[in-house]
Amino acid sequence: MTNIEKVNEFLDKAGLWFFLTTDGTQPKGRPFRFHLLKDDKIYFGTGTFKKVFRQIQQNPRVEVFASAEGKFMRYDGTVVFEKNDTLAKEVLANAPQLQKIYNDETGYKLGMFHLENGHVEICSAIKTIEEFDL
């Protein structure tokens, strides 16, 4: 299993995990569920109208924090926005629940991104189990 597959599997097991940003000097965290492993990258998405989208535009350094099976994972990196909306269209075509939010009628758009220059730590309560760069 590759390192990116390990991260994806951990997020799958966690189900609900947290995406950490900053708003100026104030840390912000919010629950996320959506992620997609494709072409050796994990893609995330959020509404372009949301505060989190503006925060990652202003400061693209973020962290994903997940907990599963008595372990936790920190995955930090720099956000890279997808300039082409093909991926967002593909995601929406396969996610009826998201189609209700992101559509021409609401005017809401799904902004897709992945992390680059990432670092991952998988830890127990007392030690680092595994650590690697992505």
C-alpha positions as CSV (number, residue, x, y, z in Angstrom):
1,M,0.0,0.0,0.0
2,T,1.3,3.4,-0.9
3,N,1.5,6.3,1.6
4,I,-1.3,8.2,-0.1
5,E,-3.5,5.1,0.1
6,K,-2.7,4.8,3.8
7,V,-3.9,8.4,4.3
8,N,-7.1,7.7,2.2
9,E,-7.8,4.5,4.2
10,F,-7.3,6.3,7.5
11,L,-9.8,9.0,6.4
12,D,-12.3,6.3,5.3
13,K,-12.0,4.6,8.7
14,A,-12.4,7.9,10.6
15,G,-15.6,8.8,8.6
16,L,-15.8,12.3,10.0
17,W,-12.5,14.2,10.4
18,F,-11.5,17.8,10.8
19,F,-10.1,20.3,8.4
20,L,-8.0,23.0,10.2
21,T,-7.4,26.5,8.8
22,T,-6.7,30.0,10.1
23,D,-8.9,33.1,10.0
24,G,-6.3,35.8,10.4
25,T,-4.6,34.7,13.6
26,Q,-7.6,32.6,14.9
27,P,-7.4,28.9,14.4
28,K,-10.5,27.3,12.8
29,G,-11.6,23.7,12.5
30,R,-14.6,22.2,10.9
31,P,-15.9,18.6,10.3
32,F,-15.4,17.2,6.8
33,R,-16.4,13.9,5.2
34,F,-15.7,14.2,1.5
35,H,-12.4,13.1,0.0
36,L,-11.5,11.3,-3.2
37,L,-8.4,9.4,-4.1
38,K,-7.7,9.8,-7.8
39,D,-4.4,9.8,-9.8
40,D,-2.3,9.4,-6.6
41,K,-3.9,12.6,-5.0
42,I,-6.5,13.0,-2.3
43,Y,-9.0,15.6,-3.4
44,F,-11.2,17.6,-1.1
45,G,-14.0,19.9,-1.9
46,T,-16.0,22.7,-0.3
47,G,-18.4,25.5,-1.4
48,T,-16.7,28.5,-3.0
49,F,-19.2,30.6,-1.0
50,K,-18.0,29.3,2.4
51,K,-15.7,31.0,4.9
52,V,-13.3,28.0,4.8
53,F,-12.8,28.5,1.0
54,R,-11.8,32.2,1.6
55,Q,-9.6,31.1,4.5
56,I,-7.6,28.7,2.4
57,Q,-7.3,31.2,-0.4
58,Q,-5.7,33.6,2.1
59,N,-3.5,31.0,3.9
60,P,-3.2,27.8,1.9
61,R,-1.3,26.0,4.7
62,V,-3.8,23.6,6.3
63,E,-4.0,20.5,8.4
64,V,-6.3,17.5,8.3
65,F,-6.9,15.8,11.7
66,A,-8.6,12.4,11.9
67,S,-9.0,9.8,14.6
68,A,-9.8,6.1,14.1
69,E,-9.2,2.8,15.8
70,G,-7.4,4.4,18.8
71,K,-5.0,6.3,16.6
72,F,-4.9,9.8,15.2
73,M,-3.5,11.3,12.0
74,R,-2.2,14.7,11.2
75,Y,-1.8,15.5,7.5
76,D,-0.6,19.0,6.7
77,G,0.2,20.6,3.4
78,T,-0.4,23.5,1.0
79,V,-3.7,23.7,-0.8
80,V,-3.6,23.7,-4.6
81,F,-6.9,24.6,-6.2
82,E,-8.1,22.7,-9.2
83,K,-8.4,25.2,-12.0
84,N,-10.5,23.0,-14.2
85,D,-14.1,22.2,-13.0
86,T,-14.1,18.7,-14.6
87,L,-13.3,17.0,-11.3
88,A,-16.1,18.9,-9.5
89,K,-18.6,17.8,-12.3
90,E,-17.4,14.2,-11.9
91,V,-17.9,14.3,-8.1
92,L,-21.3,15.9,-8.4
93,A,-22.4,13.4,-11.0
94,N,-21.8,10.6,-8.5
95,A,-23.1,12.4,-5.3
96,P,-26.8,13.1,-5.4
97,Q,-26.7,14.6,-1.9
98,L,-24.2,17.2,-3.1
99,Q,-26.2,17.9,-6.3
100,K,-28.9,19.3,-4.1
101,I,-26.5,22.0,-2.8
102,Y,-24.2,22.7,-5.8
103,N,-26.3,23.3,-8.9
104,D,-27.3,26.1,-11.3
105,E,-30.5,26.8,-9.3
106,T,-28.7,27.6,-6.1
107,G,-25.7,29.1,-7.8
108,Y,-23.3,27.4,-5.4
109,K,-20.1,26.0,-6.8
110,L,-18.0,23.2,-5.5
111,G,-14.3,24.2,-5.2
112,M,-11.9,21.2,-5.5
113,F,-8.4,21.1,-4.2
114,H,-5.6,18.8,-3.0
115,L,-2.6,19.2,-0.8
116,E,1.0,19.4,-1.9
117,N,4.3,19.3,0.1
118,G,2.4,17.3,2.7
119,H,3.6,15.7,5.9
120,V,1.8,12.9,7.7
121,E,2.0,11.6,11.3
122,I,0.0,8.6,12.5
123,C,0.2,8.4,16.3
124,S,-1.1,6.6,19.3
125,A,-1.7,8.4,22.6
126,I,1.9,8.0,23.6
127,K,4.0,7.8,20.4
128,T,4.4,8.4,16.7
129,I,3.7,5.1,14.9
130,E,4.5,6.3,11.4
131,E,5.7,9.5,9.8
132,F,6.2,10.3,6.1
133,D,6.1,13.1,3.5
134,L,3.7,13.2,0.6
